[in-house]
Amino acid sequence: MNQKNTLLLNYSLLDSFTNRQMTSDFLETNGYQNLVIFNIPQDVDVLTLKDWPKLKGLFYVNTQAHIIEQGLEAIQDGALWFPRNVTDIWMREMLESEEKAAILTHNLTLKEVKVLSLLSKGVNNTKIADTLFISEATVRVHLHKIYQKINVKNKQRALQWCEKNIHKFSNLPD
């Protein structure tokens, strides 16, 4: 097995000894194709690890030696080696991002999202106007544009759309 192309990095050295850019430069300069991070504590937020360059595998603290060996062999053969809970977390995060991206493909502006959010809470046009410091006529214009973008004909349908989708806007910037 040619392990020359895999860099093994102890988790305890991340951020104190090295960082992503240093690691990326080192991998490139020395011809490494793979990065494996080992000795990861069980309670680490693994979302912070997914963006490391050329990351092909992760191993927790106390991973049995035969599992590490099996994983390194698989990585050398071109496979990825991540614990199931890690892939689950990363997949859930990716799906959530895709849902938000799908919402954004409706091309809703942030102001329109705010109008929809207030609408979904049962706020009337006058109160929406007061809350957003816009006129009621502007609220009606926003609602008309929103209806077109989300492909509904009226406020009732927009409210039904909100029931299914408004939660996807919760982490968008104000």
N, C-alpha and C positions, 0 to 999 in steps of 0.2 A: 504494500500500500504506500503510495506517495503522499506523505503527510506534509511535504514541503509547501503545498499550496493552501494549507489551512492554518490560520492563526488562532491559537487558543488564548483567550483573554479571561483572567480571573475577575469576577464581578467586583470584588473589593477594590480593584484598581481603577474602576471607571470613575470619571470625573475628578478624582484626586490625582491620579497619575496620568490619565489620558482622557481624551474627549473624542467626539465623533470626527472632527476634522483631522486631528492628529492620526487617528486610526485609519481614516481614509487615505491620507497621504502615505502612511507606512505600508498599507496594503498595496497601493499602486507602485510605490518605489521598489518594493521587494517581491512583486509578482504574486502576491497571495490572491487566491480566487475566493476563499471562504473565510468567514469569521464565525467562531464558536465562542460563546460566553458561558462560563461554568461557575459553579459555587454560588448560584443565585439563591438568596434567602426566599423561603416560601411566601413571605408576606410582601414581597416587592411588587410594585405596580408595573406589570409587564408591558403596559402600553408605552412606557417610556423607553423600552428596548427595541421596539419594532423598526425604528428608523436608523439603526446602526448600519453602516455600509457593509454590503456583502454578507449580511448575517444569514447563516444557514442552519444554526442550531443553538439550542439553549439546554443547559443542564442545571438542575437545582442542587443545592447542598445535599449531601448524603445520597446522591444518585449512585446506585450500585455500579461497580466497575464494569461488569459485563454489559450493562445498558449503555454506558458511555462508549465502550469499545464498539458495540453494535451501531450506535448512532454515528460515530466517526467514520466507520466503514460505509455506512449508507450515504453520508455526506460526500465522501470521496467518490462514490458512484453517481453523484449528481442529485441525490435526494435531499430533502429538508428534514430536520429532526427537531421538532418542538413538542413539548408536553401537551397533552390534549386540552388541559385547562387554558393554556396560553393561546392555542389556536381558537378556542371557543371565545375568549375575550377579544382577540383581534378580529374575529369574524363578526361578532356582535357590533363592534365599533365600526367596522367597514359597512355593514348593512345600515346602521344608523346614519352614517355619512351619506350613503347612497340615497336614503330616503330624503334627507335634507337637500341633496343635490337635485333630486327629482322635483321637490317642491320649488326650488329655485328655477328650474327649467320652465316654470309657468311665467317666469320673468316678472314676478311680483316685486315691486319696490319695497323698501323698508317701511315707507309710509303706508303703502297698501297692506302690508302685513300687520301694522299697528291698527289700521281700520278694521281688518278682519278679526284681529284678536279682540277688540272691543265689541264688535258685532257678535262674536261667539259668546260673549259674556252677557248678552242681552241688552247692551247699551244702545239707546236710540240715536238717531242722526244728530240731534241737537247736542246731546251729551258728548258724542264722538267729536263733534266740531269744537266744543268747549275744551275737551281734554287735549286735543291735538293743536289747538290754537289756529284753527282754519274755519272757513265759513261752511254753513250747511250745504251750499251749492258745491263747494269743493268736495265735501263728503260724498255727495251724490255722483259727482264726476269720478271720484275714486271707486265708488261701488260699481258704477257702470263698467269701468275698465277692469275691475276685479272679476266681475261676472263673465266678461269676455275671456279673460285669461284662464279662469278655472272652468270655463265652459258650462255655466249655469245661466238660467233665465231670470231668476228672481232671488229675493232675500231668503225665502224659505229654503230653496235649493242650496244657496250659499251656506246657510246654517248647517244643513246636512253635510255639506262638504267639510265644513269646519270641524264637526264632530269627529270625522275620520282623520283630519290632517293638521289641525291647529297645534297639536302637541309637538309636531315636528319643527315648529318655529321657536321652541322654548330657548334654544341656545344660540339663536342668531343675534348678531350685535344690535344694540339699540340705535 
